[in-house]
Amino acid sequence: MRNLGSLHQFLGITAEQTPSGLLLHQTKYAESILERAGMTNCKPLASPAHPKHNNSIETKSFSNPTLYRQLVGALQYLTLTRPDIAFAVNRASQAMHNPTEHQFSVLKRILRYIRGTIRHGLPLSDNSLTLTSYSDSDWAGDQQDRKSTT
């Protein structure tokens, strides 16, 4: 094996050196998604999902379901370095079988959010990681059989 130097790019993910460690981002990939959707100059938004999102709004079927599926699939790969969009992308992926005009507007909202946060990524620092987990458990809470629930 030979030393190839410091990491710059791996599987489309850019690794950028920062004073605190590494920043993993997919800026070029996000730009290509926006270009594919024709939204390179769209107005950015501050959040990827509407706070009062109603998934049950009935509208007509979206005219280009293939484009919808391509964009949602691309956004799913983008969530590797953008966990902030994971919930919204999951909601959008639930309509891949039959996307509607409303679902496409939800997808466009995610793309507008990405436009405003295109340089966001996943920071990896040199600090030690302390993983803490919490659980809501009930020791022998069932009076009938004294089983514990977690």
TISE-690549 format. One record per residue: residue number from 0; residue in one letter; x, y, z of N, C-alpha, C in turn. Coordinates in Angstrom, 3 decimals. Example, Ala and Ser with C-alpha at 12.3 -4.5 7.8 and 13.67 -1.06 7.14 Angstrom:
TISE-690549
<atom num="0" residu="A" n_east="13.190" n_north="-5.690" n_up="7.800" ca_east="12.300" ca_north="-4.500" ca_up="7.800" c_east="13.200" c_north="-3.300" c_up="7.800"/>
<atom num="1" residu="S" n_east="12.850" n_north="-2.250" n_up="7.080" ca_east="13.670" ca_north="-1.060" ca_up="7.140" c_east="12.900" c_north="0.030" c_up="7.870"/>
END
This chain:
TISE-690549
<atom num="0" residu="M" n_east="0.835" n_north="-1.184" n_up="0.000" ca_east="0.000" ca_north="0.000" ca_up="0.000" c_east="0.875" c_north="1.241" c_up="0.000"/>
<atom num="1" residu="R" n_east="0.358" n_north="2.271" n_up="-0.597" ca_east="1.107" ca_north="3.522" ca_up="-0.578" c_east="0.231" c_north="4.626" c_up="-0.003"/>
<atom num="2" residu="N" n_east="0.862" n_north="5.626" n_up="0.535" ca_east="0.165" ca_north="6.752" ca_up="1.140" c_east="-0.297" c_north="7.700" c_up="0.039"/>
<atom num="3" residu="L" n_east="-1.584" n_north="7.938" n_up="-0.039" ca_east="-2.138" ca_north="8.827" ca_up="-1.064" c_east="-2.328" c_north="10.253" c_up="-0.556"/>
<atom num="4" residu="G" n_east="-1.878" n_north="10.530" n_up="0.656" ca_east="-2.021" ca_north="11.868" ca_up="1.210" c_east="-3.314" c_north="12.009" c_up="1.987"/>
<atom num="5" residu="S" n_east="-3.649" n_north="13.226" n_up="2.282" ca_east="-4.857" ca_north="13.467" ca_up="3.077" c_east="-6.113" c_north="13.262" c_up="2.225"/>
<atom num="6" residu="L" n_east="-7.181" n_north="12.928" n_up="2.896" ca_east="-8.459" ca_north="12.655" ca_up="2.244" c_east="-9.082" c_north="13.954" c_up="1.729"/>
<atom num="7" residu="H" n_east="-9.512" n_north="13.948" n_up="0.468" ca_east="-10.195" ca_north="15.103" ca_up="-0.112" c_east="-11.602" c_north="14.749" c_up="-0.569"/>
<atom num="8" residu="Q" n_east="-11.743" n_north="13.592" n_up="-1.189" ca_east="-13.057" ca_north="13.185" ca_up="-1.684" c_east="-13.151" c_north="11.668" c_up="-1.686"/>
<atom num="9" residu="F" n_east="-14.340" n_north="11.166" n_up="-1.277" ca_east="-14.565" ca_north="9.732" ca_up="-1.228" c_east="-16.032" c_north="9.465" c_up="-1.508"/>
<atom num="10" residu="L" n_east="-16.327" n_north="8.702" n_up="-2.565" ca_east="-17.698" ca_north="8.364" ca_up="-2.959" c_east="-18.591" c_north="9.601" c_up="-3.094"/>
<atom num="11" residu="G" n_east="-18.034" n_north="10.655" n_up="-3.639" ca_east="-18.807" ca_north="11.875" ca_up="-3.858" c_east="-18.931" c_north="12.763" c_up="-2.640"/>
<atom num="12" residu="I" n_east="-18.345" n_north="12.355" n_up="-1.529" ca_east="-18.385" ca_north="13.151" ca_up="-0.302" c_east="-17.052" c_north="13.866" c_up="-0.172"/>
<atom num="13" residu="T" n_east="-17.104" n_north="15.184" n_up="-0.040" ca_east="-15.896" ca_north="15.982" ca_up="0.096" c_east="-15.521" c_north="16.080" c_up="1.565"/>
<atom num="14" residu="A" n_east="-14.252" n_north="15.829" n_up="1.865" ca_east="-13.729" ca_north="15.957" ca_up="3.228" c_east="-12.859" c_north="17.203" c_up="3.266"/>
<atom num="15" residu="E" n_east="-13.305" n_north="18.189" n_up="4.000" ca_east="-12.609" ca_north="19.468" ca_up="4.072" c_east="-11.976" c_north="19.618" c_up="5.452"/>
<atom num="16" residu="Q" n_east="-10.678" n_north="19.916" n_up="5.476" ca_east="-9.979" ca_north="20.111" ca_up="6.741" c_east="-10.418" c_north="21.428" c_up="7.376"/>
<atom num="17" residu="T" n_east="-10.771" n_north="21.384" n_up="8.653" ca_east="-11.116" ca_north="22.581" ca_up="9.416" c_east="-10.234" c_north="22.604" c_up="10.661"/>
<atom num="18" residu="P" n_east="-10.165" n_north="23.729" n_up="11.370" ca_east="-9.350" ca_north="23.770" ca_up="12.590" c_east="-9.777" c_north="22.747" c_up="13.651"/>
<atom num="19" residu="S" n_east="-11.042" n_north="22.362" n_up="13.655" ca_east="-11.519" ca_north="21.422" ca_up="14.674" c_east="-11.561" c_north="19.974" c_up="14.190"/>
<atom num="20" residu="G" n_east="-11.247" n_north="19.709" n_up="12.934" ca_east="-11.280" ca_north="18.339" ca_up="12.420" c_east="-11.622" c_north="18.302" c_up="10.941"/>
<atom num="21" residu="L" n_east="-12.640" n_north="17.530" n_up="10.595" ca_east="-13.082" ca_north="17.395" ca_up="9.206" c_east="-14.528" c_north="17.851" c_up="9.066"/>
<atom num="22" residu="L" n_east="-14.842" n_north="18.390" n_up="7.911" ca_east="-16.220" ca_north="18.689" ca_up="7.551" c_east="-16.534" c_north="17.867" c_up="6.307"/>
<atom num="23" residu="L" n_east="-17.465" n_north="16.929" n_up="6.457" ca_east="-17.902" ca_north="16.120" ca_up="5.324" c_east="-19.113" c_north="16.787" c_up="4.704"/>
<atom num="24" residu="H" n_east="-19.036" n_north="17.092" n_up="3.416" ca_east="-20.166" ca_north="17.737" ca_up="2.750" c_east="-20.279" c_north="17.247" c_up="1.315"/>
<atom num="25" residu="Q" n_east="-21.433" n_north="17.511" n_up="0.729" ca_east="-21.719" ca_north="17.107" ca_up="-0.648" c_east="-22.226" c_north="18.313" c_up="-1.433"/>
<atom num="26" residu="T" n_east="-21.503" n_north="19.407" n_up="-1.359" ca_east="-21.925" ca_north="20.644" ca_up="-2.002" c_east="-22.100" c_north="20.474" c_up="-3.509"/>
<atom num="27" residu="K" n_east="-21.136" n_north="19.859" n_up="-4.168" ca_east="-21.237" ca_north="19.676" ca_up="-5.627" c_east="-22.421" c_north="18.793" c_up="-5.982"/>
<atom num="28" residu="Y" n_east="-22.643" n_north="17.763" n_up="-5.193" ca_east="-23.768" ca_north="16.863" ca_up="-5.440" c_east="-25.093" c_north="17.597" c_up="-5.230"/>
<atom num="29" residu="A" n_east="-25.171" n_north="18.415" n_up="-4.184" ca_east="-26.387" ca_north="19.196" ca_up="-3.934" c_east="-26.642" c_north="20.170" c_up="-5.081"/>
<atom num="30" residu="E" n_east="-25.579" n_north="20.779" n_up="-5.593" ca_east="-25.736" ca_north="21.686" ca_up="-6.733" c_east="-26.250" c_north="20.940" c_up="-7.960"/>
<atom num="31" residu="S" n_east="-25.780" n_north="19.708" n_up="-8.158" ca_east="-26.250" ca_north="18.937" ca_up="-9.317" c_east="-27.721" c_north="18.543" c_up="-9.162"/>
<atom num="32" residu="I" n_east="-28.164" n_north="18.300" n_up="-7.940" ca_east="-29.583" ca_north="18.000" ca_up="-7.704" c_east="-30.433" c_north="19.219" c_up="-8.030"/>
<atom num="33" residu="L" n_east="-29.985" n_north="20.386" n_up="-7.563" ca_east="-30.722" ca_north="21.620" ca_up="-7.847" c_east="-30.758" c_north="21.899" c_up="-9.345"/>
<atom num="34" residu="E" n_east="-29.660" n_north="21.619" n_up="-10.029" ca_east="-29.614" ca_north="21.824" ca_up="-11.482" c_east="-30.577" c_north="20.873" c_up="-12.193"/>
<atom num="35" residu="R" n_east="-30.617" n_north="19.621" n_up="-11.758" ca_east="-31.522" ca_north="18.633" ca_up="-12.357" c_east="-32.981" c_north="19.044" c_up="-12.181"/>
<atom num="36" residu="A" n_east="-33.277" n_north="19.683" n_up="-11.046" ca_east="-34.649" ca_north="20.113" ca_up="-10.768" c_east="-34.955" c_north="21.473" c_up="-11.383"/>
<atom num="37" residu="G" n_east="-33.947" n_north="22.141" n_up="-11.948" ca_east="-34.152" ca_north="23.471" ca_up="-12.514" c_east="-34.347" c_north="24.526" c_up="-11.442"/>
<atom num="38" residu="M" n_east="-33.692" n_north="24.351" n_up="-10.289" ca_east="-33.881" ca_north="25.262" ca_up="-9.160" c_east="-32.560" c_north="25.852" c_up="-8.676"/>
<atom num="39" residu="T" n_east="-31.623" n_north="26.100" n_up="-9.582" ca_east="-30.325" ca_north="26.631" ca_up="-9.167" c_east="-30.424" c_north="28.061" c_up="-8.654"/>
<atom num="40" residu="N" n_east="-31.395" n_north="28.809" n_up="-9.110" ca_east="-31.541" ca_north="30.199" ca_up="-8.676" c_east="-32.803" c_north="30.417" c_up="-7.855"/>
<atom num="41" residu="C" n_east="-33.275" n_north="29.379" n_up="-7.179" ca_east="-34.516" ca_north="29.505" ca_up="-6.409" c_east="-34.280" c_north="30.299" c_up="-5.126"/>
<atom num="42" residu="K" n_east="-35.364" n_north="30.780" n_up="-4.555" ca_east="-35.305" ca_north="31.526" ca_up="-3.303" c_east="-35.135" c_north="30.537" c_up="-2.148"/>
<atom num="43" residu="P" n_east="-34.093" n_north="30.715" n_up="-1.307" ca_east="-33.859" ca_north="29.762" ca_up="-0.225" c_east="-34.888" c_north="29.878" c_up="0.902"/>
<atom num="44" residu="L" n_east="-35.050" n_north="28.787" n_up="1.643" ca_east="-35.946" ca_north="28.743" ca_up="2.795" c_east="-35.156" c_north="28.379" c_up="4.045"/>
<atom num="45" residu="A" n_east="-35.736" n_north="28.668" n_up="5.211" ca_east="-35.056" ca_north="28.417" ca_up="6.479" c_east="-35.315" c_north="27.030" c_up="7.051"/>
<atom num="46" residu="S" n_east="-36.329" n_north="26.329" n_up="6.564" ca_east="-36.608" ca_north="24.984" ca_up="7.087" c_east="-37.018" c_north="24.061" c_up="5.938"/>
<atom num="47" residu="P" n_east="-36.678" n_north="22.767" n_up="6.052" ca_east="-36.972" ca_north="21.851" ca_up="4.950" c_east="-38.422" c_north="21.400" c_up="4.871"/>
<atom num="48" residu="A" n_east="-39.159" n_north="21.518" n_up="5.953" ca_east="-40.549" ca_north="21.058" ca_up="5.960" c_east="-41.434" c_north="22.121" c_up="6.590"/>
<atom num="49" residu="H" n_east="-42.648" n_north="22.202" n_up="6.121" ca_east="-43.611" ca_north="23.128" ca_up="6.685" c_east="-44.047" c_north="22.597" c_up="8.043"/>
<atom num="50" residu="P" n_east="-44.100" n_north="23.463" n_up="9.071" ca_east="-44.444" ca_north="22.966" ca_up="10.405" c_east="-45.836" c_north="22.348" c_up="10.506"/>
<atom num="51" residu="K" n_east="-46.763" n_north="22.774" n_up="9.677" ca_east="-48.116" ca_north="22.227" ca_up="9.705" c_east="-48.378" c_north="21.432" c_up="8.437"/>
<atom num="52" residu="H" n_east="-47.449" n_north="20.555" n_up="8.127" ca_east="-47.527" ca_north="19.747" ca_up="6.906" c_east="-48.723" c_north="18.813" c_up="6.973"/>
<atom num="53" residu="N" n_east="-49.515" n_north="18.825" n_up="5.920" ca_east="-50.661" ca_north="17.927" ca_up="5.824" c_east="-50.414" c_north="16.990" c_up="4.652"/>
<atom num="54" residu="N" n_east="-50.103" n_north="15.744" n_up="4.960" ca_east="-49.757" ca_north="14.768" ca_up="3.930" c_east="-50.982" c_north="14.218" c_up="3.214"/>
<atom num="55" residu="S" n_east="-52.163" n_north="14.523" n_up="3.726" ca_east="-53.370" ca_north="13.921" ca_up="3.160" c_east="-54.095" c_north="14.836" c_up="2.172"/>
<atom num="56" residu="I" n_east="-53.483" n_north="15.929" n_up="1.763" ca_east="-54.115" ca_north="16.825" ca_up="0.801" c_east="-54.194" c_north="16.118" c_up="-0.547"/>
<atom num="57" residu="E" n_east="-55.395" n_north="16.046" n_up="-1.083" ca_east="-55.617" ca_north="15.372" ca_up="-2.365" c_east="-55.484" c_north="16.381" c_up="-3.505"/>
<atom num="58" residu="T" n_east="-54.538" n_north="16.156" n_up="-4.374" ca_east="-54.383" ca_north="16.952" ca_up="-5.590" c_east="-54.173" c_north="15.978" c_up="-6.741"/>
<atom num="59" residu="K" n_east="-54.098" n_north="16.525" n_up="-7.936" ca_east="-53.928" ca_north="15.642" ca_up="-9.092" c_east="-52.520" c_north="15.062" c_up="-9.114"/>
<atom num="60" residu="S" n_east="-52.371" n_north="13.971" n_up="-9.823" ca_east="-51.081" ca_north="13.292" ca_up="-9.924" c_east="-50.064" c_north="14.193" c_up="-10.599"/>
<atom num="61" residu="F" n_east="-48.820" n_north="14.089" n_up="-10.148" ca_east="-47.736" ca_north="14.869" ca_up="-10.725" c_east="-47.457" c_north="14.358" c_up="-12.132"/>
<atom num="62" residu="S" n_east="-47.223" n_north="15.272" n_up="-13.057" ca_east="-47.096" ca_north="14.915" ca_up="-14.474" c_east="-45.818" c_north="14.153" c_up="-14.811"/>
<atom num="63" residu="N" n_east="-44.775" n_north="14.264" n_up="-13.975" ca_east="-43.506" ca_north="13.601" ca_up="-14.262" c_east="-43.045" c_north="12.803" c_up="-13.035"/>
<atom num="64" residu="P" n_east="-43.670" n_north="11.653" n_up="-12.769" ca_east="-43.290" ca_north="10.895" ca_up="-11.574" c_east="-41.850" c_north="10.392" c_up="-11.601"/>
<atom num="65" residu="T" n_east="-41.275" n_north="10.204" n_up="-12.787" ca_east="-39.881" ca_north="9.759" ca_up="-12.874" c_east="-38.950" c_north="10.818" c_up="-12.304"/>
<atom num="66" residu="L" n_east="-39.184" n_north="12.081" n_up="-12.624" ca_east="-38.378" ca_north="13.170" ca_up="-12.074" c_east="-38.506" c_north="13.200" c_up="-10.557"/>
<atom num="67" residu="Y" n_east="-39.725" n_north="13.043" n_up="-10.059" ca_east="-39.955" ca_north="13.032" ca_up="-8.612" c_east="-39.121" c_north="11.928" c_up="-7.958"/>
<atom num="68" residu="R" n_east="-39.165" n_north="10.740" n_up="-8.518" ca_east="-38.438" ca_north="9.605" ca_up="-7.947" c_east="-36.922" c_north="9.819" c_up="-8.014"/>
<atom num="69" residu="Q" n_east="-36.443" n_north="10.397" n_up="-9.112" ca_east="-35.010" ca_north="10.669" ca_up="-9.241" c_east="-34.550" c_north="11.674" c_up="-8.190"/>
<atom num="70" residu="L" n_east="-35.339" n_north="12.726" n_up="-7.999" ca_east="-34.964" ca_north="13.754" ca_up="-7.032" c_east="-34.996" c_north="13.219" c_up="-5.608"/>
<atom num="71" residu="V" n_east="-36.025" n_north="12.454" n_up="-5.269" ca_east="-36.104" ca_north="11.890" ca_up="-3.915" c_east="-34.956" c_north="10.911" c_up="-3.685"/>
<atom num="72" residu="G" n_east="-34.644" n_north="10.087" n_up="-4.671" ca_east="-33.517" ca_north="9.162" ca_up="-4.542" c_east="-32.200" c_north="9.895" c_up="-4.351"/>
<atom num="73" residu="A" n_east="-32.012" n_north="10.983" n_up="-5.076" ca_east="-30.797" ca_north="11.784" ca_up="-4.928" c_east="-30.740" c_north="12.421" c_up="-3.545"/>
<atom num="74" residu="L" n_east="-31.874" n_north="12.880" n_up="-3.052" ca_east="-31.912" ca_north="13.483" ca_up="-1.718" c_east="-31.636" c_north="12.448" c_up="-0.633"/>
<atom num="75" residu="Q" n_east="-32.039" n_north="11.207" n_up="-0.862" ca_east="-31.750" ca_north="10.162" ca_up="0.120" c_east="-30.243" c_north="9.963" c_up="0.261"/>
<atom num="76" residu="Y" n_east="-29.505" n_north="10.032" n_up="-0.841" ca_east="-28.047" ca_north="9.926" ca_up="-0.761" c_east="-27.457" c_north="11.160" c_up="-0.084"/>
<atom num="77" residu="L" n_east="-28.066" n_north="12.307" n_up="-0.279" ca_east="-27.578" ca_north="13.542" ca_up="0.334" c_east="-27.720" c_north="13.507" c_up="1.854"/>
<atom num="78" residu="T" n_east="-28.647" n_north="12.725" n_up="2.376" ca_east="-28.829" ca_north="12.662" ca_up="3.833" c_east="-27.638" c_north="12.027" c_up="4.547"/>
<atom num="79" residu="L" n_east="-26.705" n_north="11.423" n_up="3.814" ca_east="-25.502" ca_north="10.880" ca_up="4.459" c_east="-24.737" c_north="11.960" c_up="5.198"/>
<atom num="80" residu="T" n_east="-24.674" n_north="13.145" n_up="4.618" ca_east="-23.965" ca_north="14.249" ca_up="5.264" c_east="-24.910" c_north="15.362" c_up="5.694"/>
<atom num="81" residu="R" n_east="-26.198" n_north="15.184" n_up="5.476" ca_east="-27.188" ca_north="16.200" ca_up="5.833" c_east="-28.329" c_north="15.573" c_up="6.639"/>
<atom num="82" residu="P" n_east="-28.076" n_north="15.184" n_up="7.888" ca_east="-29.152" ca_north="14.574" ca_up="8.678" c_east="-30.300" c_north="15.537" c_up="8.962"/>
<atom num="83" residu="D" n_east="-30.090" n_north="16.828" n_up="8.751" ca_east="-31.146" ca_north="17.812" ca_up="8.981" c_east="-32.306" c_north="17.676" c_up="8.001"/>
<atom num="84" residu="I" n_east="-32.098" n_north="17.018" n_up="6.879" ca_east="-33.180" ca_north="16.855" ca_up="5.902" c_east="-33.767" c_north="15.447" c_up="5.912"/>
<atom num="85" residu="A" n_east="-33.262" n_north="14.578" n_up="6.773" ca_east="-33.670" ca_north="13.166" ca_up="6.751" c_east="-35.174" c_north="12.992" c_up="6.956"/>
<atom num="86" residu="F" n_east="-35.761" n_north="13.701" n_up="7.905" ca_east="-37.189" ca_north="13.538" ca_up="8.175" c_east="-38.021" c_north="13.995" c_up="6.979"/>
<atom num="87" residu="A" n_east="-37.691" n_north="15.153" n_up="6.433" ca_east="-38.449" ca_north="15.688" ca_up="5.302" c_east="-38.309" c_north="14.793" c_up="4.069"/>
<atom num="88" residu="V" n_east="-37.121" n_north="14.261" n_up="3.838" ca_east="-36.909" ca_north="13.372" ca_up="2.692" c_east="-37.671" c_north="12.063" c_up="2.894"/>
<atom num="89" residu="N" n_east="-37.701" n_north="11.581" n_up="4.122" ca_east="-38.475" ca_north="10.374" ca_up="4.411" c_east="-39.942" c_north="10.593" c_up="4.087"/>
<atom num="90" residu="R" n_east="-40.479" n_north="11.747" n_up="4.477" ca_east="-41.884" ca_north="12.051" ca_up="4.173" c_east="-42.108" c_north="12.115" c_up="2.667"/>
<atom num="91" residu="A" n_east="-41.163" n_north="12.712" n_up="1.946" ca_east="-41.299" ca_north="12.808" ca_up="0.486" c_east="-41.210" c_north="11.431" c_up="-0.163"/>
<atom num="92" residu="S" n_east="-40.398" n_north="10.549" n_up="0.397" ca_east="-40.238" ca_north="9.219" ca_up="-0.203" c_east="-41.471" c_north="8.344" c_up="-0.012"/>
<atom num="93" residu="Q" n_east="-42.338" n_north="8.692" n_up="0.909" ca_east="-43.550" ca_north="7.911" ca_up="1.133" c_east="-44.545" c_north="8.063" c_up="-0.011"/>
<atom num="94" residu="A" n_east="-44.340" n_north="9.038" n_up="-0.875" ca_east="-45.256" ca_north="9.264" ca_up="-1.998" c_east="-44.640" c_north="8.868" c_up="-3.334"/>
<atom num="95" residu="M" n_east="-43.560" n_north="8.123" n_up="-3.323" ca_east="-42.881" ca_north="7.791" ca_up="-4.580" c_east="-43.722" c_north="6.925" c_up="-5.506"/>
<atom num="96" residu="H" n_east="-44.612" n_north="6.131" n_up="-4.979" ca_east="-45.420" ca_north="5.248" ca_up="-5.822" c_east="-46.416" c_north="6.019" c_up="-6.674"/>
<atom num="97" residu="N" n_east="-46.929" n_north="7.142" n_up="-6.158" ca_east="-47.902" ca_north="7.946" ca_up="-6.903" c_east="-47.806" c_north="9.401" c_up="-6.440"/>
<atom num="98" residu="P" n_east="-46.764" n_north="10.122" n_up="-6.855" ca_east="-46.600" ca_north="11.499" ca_up="-6.387" c_east="-47.683" c_north="12.428" c_up="-6.930"/>
<atom num="99" residu="T" n_east="-48.096" n_north="13.359" n_up="-6.095" ca_east="-49.100" ca_north="14.345" ca_up="-6.485" c_east="-48.435" c_north="15.708" c_up="-6.640"/>
<atom num="100" residu="E" n_east="-49.200" n_north="16.658" n_up="-7.142" ca_east="-48.698" ca_north="18.033" ca_up="-7.271" c_east="-48.313" c_north="18.587" c_up="-5.898"/>
<atom num="101" residu="H" n_east="-49.118" n_north="18.265" n_up="-4.884" ca_east="-48.817" ca_north="18.730" ca_up="-3.523" c_east="-47.493" c_north="18.143" c_up="-3.037"/>
<atom num="102" residu="Q" n_east="-47.278" n_north="16.850" n_up="-3.274" ca_east="-46.033" ca_north="16.221" ca_up="-2.855" c_east="-44.831" c_north="16.824" c_up="-3.579"/>
<atom num="103" residu="F" n_east="-45.016" n_north="17.203" n_up="-4.836" ca_east="-43.917" ca_north="17.839" ca_up="-5.550" c_east="-43.621" c_north="19.220" c_up="-4.967"/>
<atom num="104" residu="S" n_east="-44.637" n_north="19.929" n_up="-4.509" ca_east="-44.388" ca_north="21.224" ca_up="-3.864" c_east="-43.645" c_north="21.033" c_up="-2.541"/>
<atom num="105" residu="V" n_east="-43.933" n_north="19.937" n_up="-1.831" ca_east="-43.193" ca_north="19.608" ca_up="-0.610" c_east="-41.733" c_north="19.319" c_up="-0.958"/>
<atom num="106" residu="L" n_east="-41.514" n_north="18.590" n_up="-2.039" ca_east="-40.160" ca_north="18.284" ca_up="-2.499" c_east="-39.412" c_north="19.556" c_up="-2.892"/>
<atom num="107" residu="K" n_east="-40.096" n_north="20.473" n_up="-3.559" ca_east="-39.464" ca_north="21.740" ca_up="-3.942" c_east="-39.080" c_north="22.547" c_up="-2.706"/>
<atom num="108" residu="R" n_east="-39.860" n_north="22.448" n_up="-1.640" ca_east="-39.517" ca_north="23.145" ca_up="-0.396" c_east="-38.193" c_north="22.611" c_up="0.164"/>
<atom num="109" residu="I" n_east="-38.012" n_north="21.297" n_up="0.114" ca_east="-36.747" ca_north="20.705" ca_up="0.574" c_east="-35.589" c_north="21.230" c_up="-0.277"/>
<atom num="110" residu="L" n_east="-35.796" n_north="21.294" n_up="-1.586" ca_east="-34.750" ca_north="21.787" ca_up="-2.484" c_east="-34.436" c_north="23.259" c_up="-2.225"/>
<atom num="111" residu="R" n_east="-35.444" n_north="24.048" n_up="-1.905" ca_east="-35.204" ca_north="25.462" ca_up="-1.578" c_east="-34.416" c_north="25.589" c_up="-0.277"/>
<atom num="112" residu="Y" n_east="-34.670" n_north="24.703" n_up="0.679" ca_east="-33.900" ca_north="24.685" ca_up="1.927" c_east="-32.439" c_north="24.327" c_up="1.638"/>
<atom num="113" residu="I" n_east="-32.238" n_north="23.344" n_up="0.781" ca_east="-30.874" ca_north="22.943" ca_up="0.422" c_east="-30.137" c_north="24.099" c_up="-0.244"/>
<atom num="114" residu="R" n_east="-30.843" n_north="24.855" n_up="-1.076" ca_east="-30.231" ca_north="26.012" ca_up="-1.741" c_east="-29.688" c_north="27.003" c_up="-0.712"/>
<atom num="115" residu="G" n_east="-30.412" n_north="27.209" n_up="0.373" ca_east="-29.972" ca_north="28.155" ca_up="1.400" c_east="-28.913" c_north="27.609" c_up="2.336"/>
<atom num="116" residu="T" n_east="-28.773" n_north="26.296" n_up="2.385" ca_east="-27.823" ca_north="25.675" ca_up="3.314" c_east="-26.862" c_north="24.758" c_up="2.567"/>
<atom num="117" residu="I" n_east="-26.490" n_north="25.155" n_up="1.384" ca_east="-25.734" ca_north="24.277" ca_up="0.489" c_east="-24.359" c_north="23.897" c_up="1.044"/>
<atom num="118" residu="R" n_east="-23.767" n_north="24.718" n_up="1.885" ca_east="-22.443" ca_north="24.423" ca_up="2.444" c_east="-22.514" c_north="23.659" c_up="3.766"/>
<atom num="119" residu="H" n_east="-23.703" n_north="23.293" n_up="4.210" ca_east="-23.808" ca_north="22.527" ca_up="5.451" c_east="-23.268" c_north="21.127" c_up="5.236"/>
<atom num="120" residu="G" n_east="-22.812" n_north="20.536" n_up="6.314" ca_east="-22.279" ca_north="19.187" ca_up="6.232" c_east="-22.226" c_north="18.547" c_up="7.601"/>
<atom num="121" residu="L" n_east="-21.449" n_north="17.522" n_up="7.704" ca_east="-21.320" ca_north="16.743" ca_up="8.925" c_east="-19.929" c_north="16.980" c_up="9.498"/>
<atom num="122" residu="P" n_east="-19.827" n_north="17.684" n_up="10.640" ca_east="-18.509" ca_north="17.933" ca_up="11.221" c_east="-18.018" c_north="16.721" c_up="12.017"/>
<atom num="123" residu="L" n_east="-16.774" n_north="16.380" n_up="11.831" ca_east="-16.122" ca_north="15.336" ca_up="12.614" c_east="-14.965" c_north="15.990" c_up="13.347"/>
<atom num="124" residu="S" n_east="-15.013" n_north="15.982" n_up="14.671" ca_east="-13.985" ca_north="16.676" ca_up="15.443" c_east="-13.004" c_north="15.690" c_up="16.056"/>
<atom num="125" residu="D" n_east="-11.902" n_north="16.236" n_up="16.555" ca_east="-10.856" ca_north="15.437" ca_up="17.178" c_east="-11.200" c_north="15.068" c_up="18.617"/>
<atom num="126" residu="N" n_east="-12.254" n_north="15.622" n_up="19.157" ca_east="-12.616" ca_north="15.379" ca_up="20.551" c_east="-13.047" c_north="13.936" c_up="20.750"/>
<atom num="127" residu="S" n_east="-12.900" n_north="13.483" n_up="21.986" ca_east="-13.370" ca_north="12.129" ca_up="22.291" c_east="-14.895" c_north="12.136" c_up="22.310"/>
<atom num="128" residu="L" n_east="-15.455" n_north="11.048" n_up="21.896" ca_east="-16.903" ca_north="10.928" ca_up="21.797" c_east="-17.434" c_north="10.205" c_up="23.022"/>
<atom num="129" residu="T" n_east="-18.371" n_north="10.834" n_up="23.701" ca_east="-19.037" ca_north="10.201" ca_up="24.822" c_east="-20.467" c_north="9.948" c_up="24.405"/>
<atom num="130" residu="L" n_east="-20.819" n_north="8.693" n_up="24.305" ca_east="-22.161" ca_north="8.314" ca_up="23.899" c_east="-22.995" c_north="8.061" c_up="25.145"/>
<atom num="131" residu="T" n_east="-24.081" n_north="8.799" n_up="25.270" ca_east="-24.975" ca_north="8.657" ca_up="26.409" c_east="-26.337" c_north="8.266" c_up="25.893"/>
<atom num="132" residu="S" n_east="-26.911" n_north="7.247" n_up="26.489" ca_east="-28.260" ca_north="6.851" ca_up="26.087" c_east="-29.159" c_north="6.843" c_up="27.311"/>
<atom num="133" residu="Y" n_east="-30.412" n_north="7.135" n_up="27.069" ca_east="-31.406" ca_north="7.158" ca_up="28.128" c_east="-32.540" c_north="6.234" c_up="27.731"/>
<atom num="134" residu="S" n_east="-33.145" n_north="5.641" n_up="28.710" ca_east="-34.245" ca_north="4.729" ca_up="28.443" c_east="-35.323" c_north="4.936" c_up="29.493"/>
<atom num="135" residu="D" n_east="-36.542" n_north="4.864" n_up="29.064" ca_east="-37.664" ca_north="4.951" ca_up="29.982" c_east="-38.088" c_north="3.523" c_up="30.287"/>
<atom num="136" residu="S" n_east="-37.697" n_north="3.035" n_up="31.450" ca_east="-38.015" ca_north="1.646" ca_up="31.779" c_east="-38.867" c_north="1.585" c_up="33.042"/>
<atom num="137" residu="D" n_east="-39.545" n_north="0.498" n_up="33.176" ca_east="-40.440" ca_north="0.282" ca_up="34.303" c_east="-40.150" c_north="-1.110" c_up="34.845"/>
<atom num="138" residu="W" n_east="-39.478" n_north="-1.166" n_up="35.987" ca_east="-39.097" ca_north="-2.455" ca_up="36.542" c_east="-40.300" c_north="-3.116" c_up="37.195"/>
<atom num="139" residu="A" n_east="-40.688" n_north="-4.257" n_up="36.677" ca_east="-41.809" ca_north="-5.044" ca_up="37.197" c_east="-43.072" c_north="-4.198" c_up="37.320"/>
<atom num="140" residu="G" n_east="-43.344" n_north="-3.410" n_up="36.297" ca_east="-44.494" ca_north="-2.515" ca_up="36.336" c_east="-45.826" c_north="-3.195" c_up="36.111"/>
<atom num="141" residu="D" n_east="-45.826" n_north="-4.325" n_up="35.432" ca_east="-47.068" ca_north="-5.048" ca_up="35.195" c_east="-47.409" c_north="-5.849" c_up="36.448"/>
<atom num="142" residu="Q" n_east="-48.498" n_north="-5.499" n_up="37.092" ca_east="-48.877" ca_north="-6.137" ca_up="38.347" c_east="-49.270" c_north="-7.596" c_up="38.166"/>
<atom num="143" residu="Q" n_east="-49.701" n_north="-7.982" n_up="36.973" ca_east="-50.140" ca_north="-9.357" ca_up="36.739" c_east="-48.970" c_north="-10.334" c_up="36.677"/>
<atom num="144" residu="D" n_east="-47.974" n_north="-10.037" n_up="35.829" ca_east="-46.883" ca_north="-11.002" ca_up="35.657" c_east="-45.519" c_north="-10.446" c_up="36.061"/>
<atom num="145" residu="R" n_east="-45.472" n_north="-9.216" n_up="36.555" ca_east="-44.253" ca_north="-8.570" ca_up="37.059" c_east="-43.165" c_north="-8.434" c_up="35.997"/>
<atom num="146" residu="K" n_east="-43.568" n_north="-8.285" n_up="34.736" ca_east="-42.606" ca_north="-8.092" ca_up="33.652" c_east="-42.154" c_north="-6.641" c_up="33.622"/>
<atom num="147" residu="S" n_east="-40.923" n_north="-6.443" n_up="33.201" ca_east="-40.390" ca_north="-5.102" ca_up="33.022" c_east="-40.650" c_north="-4.642" c_up="31.598"/>
<atom num="148" residu="T" n_east="-40.869" n_north="-3.357" n_up="31.427" ca_east="-41.048" ca_north="-2.788" ca_up="30.095" c_east="-40.017" c_north="-1.703" c_up="29.883"/>
<atom num="149" residu="T" n_east="-39.549" n_north="-1.608" n_up="28.659" ca_east="-38.564" ca_north="-0.590" ca_up="28.321" c_east="-39.098" c_north="0.256" c_up="27.197"/>
END
